[in-house]
Amino acid sequence: MKNKPREGRKRAGERTKLRSRPKRGSLGKPRQKPQEQGNQNRPSDEEEEKSVAEEVIDLAVDAFGTGAEELSEASNKFSKEMQKRRTQKEIMKREGEAKAASSAGLYKGIGERLEALTSKTGEAITAYISENPLPVILGGLALVVVLIVTSSFSACGLMLTGGDDAVLTSCFTAGDGAIKAVEKDYKKLEQELQKKMDQLEKSHKGYDEYRKSIATISHDPFELAALLTVVYESYTERGVKAYLQTILDAQYEFTTTESTETRTRTVTKWHFVTRTREVTKVGFKWQGFMLVPYTYTVTEEYQSYESYQEEEQYQCKILTAKLTGRSIDDYVRSMGLSEQQLFRYDLLLQTKGNKPEIFGK
């Protein structure tokens, strides 16, 4: 029992020496360097496994000196196991090649069927078009309409980023109905203003003279729609009704001025004038024993109602009415919009909101 530890120490020492020894090849020779091995032909799997088994036996014999037969038997079992694995790999490889060949044949058949089907479909379509040209033409027109509508929507895709917001820039975002209704409301306001100018004498009575300076009352509908889009975005008729009056008041300015002037005029008047005239009268005188008539002339006065003209001064009361106007564009550029809003406004005018026909031709 006491000799066993010493034997264990001896074997441990031999193992230490074994580790320090250079590695050996299958024939007991030192292993060649990777560069030298690369110059030789690569051994087969069977030769490599046999070489490994022999090397294990040599190392075991050098280390322990005994048990070489048992190690040789283990090496044989190891070789048989490796041979079994190679056989399995070969079987799997052949099965894979068979499946690949089968799939290739299947795909080739499918491709031939698809080619034949495509050819038949093309011939059927050609025959249908030749027999039914009208439905095909209508279908083509419908496709063109769809493309036009799609392009009009895609035209609104220009984006402008400011801060954390992104808004469409080149399109009127309000509905067509709202845009037209608001334009109609603004025209009514202009018509009311024109009526006010036409009836100025009735609304401002008591003046001797009316002096008018009235600007043309009109506007560009695209300027109005662009301004409302920038301020309200998708606006509604009800939502901007009050603001329309604000725009009208900013576009037109109406002022009246009273004045008095001293003028001279020629007037016609009437009065009585004393005039004289010669009147012939008949008298009688005795001539012998008879009365004989005779005539004589006398001058007499009379009153004549006659007209006459004279100049006089009078005070003339004057009302001067003046209506000045400017375009909505002028108002927009003076209302203090930001640089981004002005850019949006100009772009909407340039593209006409991508609705150039909305107000008619």
LINGIUR-V892512 format. One line per field, one symbol per residue. ss: DSSP state (H for helix, E for strand, L for the rest). psi: psi as a letter, one per 30 degrees, with the letter a starting at -180 (. if undefined). burial: b if it has 16 or more other ideal C-beta (glycine too) atoms within 10 Angstrom, else e. A space follows every 50 residues. Layout:
ss = ???
psi = ???
burial = ???
This chain:
ss = LHHHHHHHHHHHHHHHHHHHLLLELLLLLELLLHHHHLLLLLLLHHHHHH HHHHHHHHHHHHHHLLLHHHHHHHHHHHHHHHHHHHHHHHHHHHHHHHHH HHHHHHHHHHHHHHHHHHHHHHHHHHHHHHHLHHHHHHHHHHHHHHHHHH HHHHHHHLEEEELLEEEELLLLLLLHHHHHHHHHHHHHHHHHHHHHHHLH HHHLLLLLEEEEEELLLLLLHHHHHHHHHHHHLLLLHHHHHHHHHHHHHH HEEEEEEEEEEEEEEEEEEEEEEEEEEEEEEEEEEEELLEEEEEEEEEEE EEEEEEEEEEEEEEEEEEEEEEEEELLHHHHHHHLLLLHHHHHHHHHHHH HHHHLLLLLLL
psi = effeeeeeeeeeeeeeeeeflkklafgglkklleeeefflkklleeeeee eeeeeeeeeeeeefflgeeeeeeeeeeeeeeeeeeeeeeeeeeeeeeeee eeeeeeeeeeeeeeeeeeeeeeeeeeeeeefieeeeeeeeeeeeeeeeee eeeffgfkkkkjbgkklkfgkjflleeeeeeeeeeeeeeeeeeeeeefhe eefilgkfkkkkjklkjlljfeeeeeeeeeefcilleefgeefeeeeeef ekkkkkkklkkklklklklklkkklllkkklklklkjbglkkllllklkl llkkjlllklklklkkkkjjkkjkllleeeeefgghlleeeeeeeeeeee fhggifgegl.
burial = eeeeeeeeeeeeeeeeeeeeeeeeebeeeeeeeeeeeeeeeeeeeeeebb eebbbbbbbbeeeeeeeeeebeeebeeeeeebeeeeeeeeeeeeeeeeee eeeeeeeeeeeeeeeeeeeeeeeeeeeeeeeeeeeeeeeeeeeeeeeeee eeeeebeeeeeeeeeeebbbbbbbeeebbbbbbeebeebbeebeeebeeb eeeeeebeeeeeebeebebebbbbbbbbbbbeeebebeebeeebeebbee bbebeeeeeeeeeeeeeeeeeeeeeeeeeeeeeeeeeeeeeeeeeeeeee eeeeeeeeeeeeeeeeeebebebebeebbebbeeeebeebbeebbebbbe bbbbeeebeee
